[in-house]
Amino acid sequence: MAGTLEKLRAGCRPDRRALFSLGAMLFVFGNMAWGKISPGNLRCEYMENPAVVDTRAPRLSWINHASSGQERGRSQQAYRIVVSTSKEKLQKGDYDAWDSGRQNSSVSRLVHYAGAPLKSAGDYWWRVMVWDDKDRASDWSEPAYWGMGLLEPADWKARWIGVPWQGEAPRRVLSPVKYEQRQYPAPLFRKTFRAKGKITSAKAFVTGLGYFELYINGEKVGDDYLVPNFTNYTVREDIKHYGISIDNKFRGYRVMYLAYDITHMLRRGDNVAGAILGNGFYDCTTGWVCSFGSPRLLCQIEITYADNTKEMICTDETWKVKESPIVADDVFAGEVYDANKETDGWCTTSCDDADWSRAVYRNAPVGTLTANTAPTDKITEVLEPVSLKKLDNGTYEVDFGKEISGWIRFKDIKGNKGDTLDVKYICESPLGVYRYIFKGTGKESYAPRFTWYVFRKAVISGVHDLSEKNMTAEAVNTDVPIDAEFRTSNPLFNKINQIWRQSQLDNMHGGIASDCPHRERAPYTGDAQVVCTTVMHNFDAAAFYQKWIRDMRDAQNIETGYVPNGAPWQPGCGGGVPWGAAMNIMPWEFYLHYGDKKMLEDNYFAMKEQIRYMLTWLTPDSTMLAQRANLNATQPNYWLNLGDWAPAFDIPSVELVHTFYLWRCADFTAKAARVMGLQDDARYYSVLAGNVKKAFNKKFYNPETRSYGDFGSNIFALVLGVPDDRYDDVVATLKHEISVKYDNHLNTGIFGTQFFFETLALNGLNDIAYNAMNQEDFPSFGNWIKQGATVTWEKWNGADSRNHPMFGGGLTWFYRILAGVNVDAERPAYEHIIIKPILDKRLPEVYYSHMTPYGEVVSEIRQTGRNLEMNVTVPVGSTATIYIPVGGNTSEVTESGISVRDSKDVRFERIQDGNCIVRVPQGKYKFKVDNQ
């Protein structure tokens, strides 16, 4: 290169090869110094390479990455999306589905497909390139994929089938006059078919209720478990007569189906498709659940041959059925497997099915068949035993180190024919049986299929010579990835965040989050809304919540607007006003975190309807007090009208809590209306929220005590907003209440705890919030940990369930106060990030990173003596306003050694309230505060 430069300086003409080499090297050098951005993390409807999507204009997203950590100010100014019907065409540049051309836009999220009409069951491959703020084009991204579902009802040729030894009704039948409960083995289904030529592609569209596993030629298809995801499948007359009774006037019913590419599993000639059905929630005998019907299967295999002809294999009466070795299965009651009842090669061509019965048709559920465009349950972690000891009675006790939701998988165990392996999981709540009956032919292996257990330890009997190598614990839950990291110099805070995450994961099954993964396993809406913001700060939860919020909308009463305490609805779900409020709270929180306006559009009518229902419970004082009764009853049902729940000491006024949530729902609905440009609605709900706020402040404030009450009442009041002339008094009362009366401990239930720590911090009491989070005696998170908890509990005193994530609502204090990372409602999805930490000198180090829709944001703070370091990462396409704590001292604030007032990349705004406020574009920043 030096020689070429010398020739240029001398006016000589170097050869073309030398010029090309120079140009290439300058290009590389330029890109090293001023690296281009590159798109990655491609998603379709929030999913990575989803196998099935049934929207006709799916939305495509990507994250732009800066190639160098030294770059700043990078942004996207244009994009080009191309889509092809095969990967080969995409790579050859044959964009036969869509070529967007260059679109001058900074948008990198939720871009609607706008190409040729998408075909039912079609395959689509896509990639994207972008241009940065200097108009430099990136390379193409790596290819990504989505598969289309069956877009029209007529596309479904398969029919629902079941087994002749069971009728339409579920095992547990409830009515005013009769009760029935029976047990049936899980059924096997098989179909032999002949592939007539070379197969170029084959897909299976399949669902089975309650759970299914699909097999092709003896191999399980996919790595999903406990599918399809849980929904409100069909009408149940029994819900009128049982538990917390409501009627069937739901807004919608839905059955999820999955799609699998089985091309590589088929062969020319004879093939066998098979399935096993479990009862799941569809046919469940527990008192928490009202069953829907007997198990049934729907499967449609579509084969395309090399000559472009197609063939379908669909469930019908020609399928064969037989009882499986799973002689009993129930989500709550457990699973029993008798290996002596196995049929060798049951899903292979070697099996003679002459003595199998024929399948029978079953009624189709009312629910609309909907593509499972949401995470499914998978084995997400495998644990080795940390200890195994043989007890005096010959049983074994195994410990896996932490509590998980899943099962123990046994490998190469031995027993005599008829011996029973029995696993008793150690848990404070009831769990079902786990039994395996040996056939005694040598080494045997087993794990359950259609239920899960909650455990850290288990006692095992009925097996000979058990060792650690014979078992692993498999954590099974909805595969919602963790996408954040939080750590501090306080080990207790780190542990609190860790045990909450584990509890949250343990409770994710079937595309919902339960209150507890053992005793109830129920999809409570109140637990959902109180912790959703914490979940969104820790997990890639967009697809998960997109599905579950739709379940809540489906569960709404189409006449009254009432949203029940659980969705999908089960009549064991107690709750009250803060539970149904999920319909208004969660879409708004989703919008803030993911910037998805469609979430508001899809749910706006349901949000308004929920408020319409709430307004039927207005008191003469314009506050709210719900007194809902069971269906066809006149007296209020306590379990339909709760305020706060699981208090540390006692609950605040139920009417106060109901009124607070009426205000919160109206306020969020007004904000949603404003985002959608519905100004009349925005005014109406803003006025409503204002009127409820006035009524709240008028009724619940006691001027003599200068308080709204104990047990979180003052917390609720400060969140809602108190009049200026009483603000100082209320804050002083709260300070005394927590620091003196409760000796620096919290005094709240689940809903008060959600706001407790942040409200203290935002009202000048962050030191008290720190004290309360740092406790290790009752009531506190640390008290649970001190007792050995590896997950969070339901009650501060340890009563009832000991695996409940609901108190995690309060942990946003970690991310939004200690690390200071906040979303801006005016520019959601972290397009504009507000980083405003509130520090405590007892915490020298805080680190929080989170993968936002634009990329990773990082806030890292170190306090050393009088000085402070603050490292911040702002992703491509985002900007940030950063509040750098400087205290009341004269201080020098630098970024990478340069005063923030002189830095070309940092715009100094002002010094205010002990903070140096700056604005920055994308990049990595190192701020230092040198206090004089």
Buried (B, 14 or more C-beta within 10 A) or exposed (E): EEEBEEBBEEEEEBEEEBBEBBEEEEEEEEEEEBBBBBBBBBBBBBBBEBBBBBBEEBBBBBBBBBBBEEBBBBBBBBBBBBBBBBBEBBEEEEBBBBBBEEBEEBEBBBBEBEBEEBEBBBBBBBBBBBBBBEEBEBEBBEBBBBBBBBBEEEBBEBBBBBBEEBEEBBBBEBEEEEEEEEEBBBBBBBBBBEBEEEBEBBBBBBBBBBBBBBBBBBEBBBEBBBBBBBBBBBBBEBBBBBBBBBEBEBBBBBBBBBBBBBEEBBEEEEBBBBBBBBBBBBBBBBEBBBBBBBBBBBBBBBBBBEEEEEBEBBBBEEBBBBBBBBBBBBBBBBBBBBBEBEBEEBBBBEBEBEEBBEBBEBEBBBBBBBBBBBBBBBBBBEBEBEEBEEEEEEBBBBBBBBBBBBBBBBEEBBBEEEBBBBBBBBBBBEBBBBBBBBBBEEEBEBBBBBBBBBBBBBBBBBBEEBEEEBBBBBBBBBBBEEBBBBBBBBEBBBBBBBBBBBBBBBBBBBBBBBBBBBBBBBBBBBBBBBBBBBBBBBBBBBBBBBBBBBBBBBBBBEEBBBBBBBBBBBBBBBBBBBBBBBBBBBBBBBBBBBBBBEBBEBBBEBBBBBBEBBBEBBEEBBBBBBEBEBEEEEEBBEBBBBBBBBBBBEBBBBBBBBBBBBBBBBBBBBBBBBBBEBEEBBEBBBEBBBBBBEBBBEBBBEEEEBBBBBBBBBBBBBBBBBEEEBBEBBBEBBBEBBBEEBEBBBBBBBBBBBBBBBBBBBBEBBBBBBBBBBBEEBBBBBBBBBEEBBBBBBBBEBEBBBBBBBBBBBBBBBBBBBBBBBBBBEBBBBBBBBBBBBBBEEBBBBBBBBBBBBBBBBBBBBBEEEEBBBBBBBBBBBBBBBBBBBEEEEBBBBBEEEEBEEBEBBBBBEEEEBBBBBEBBBBBBEBBBBBE
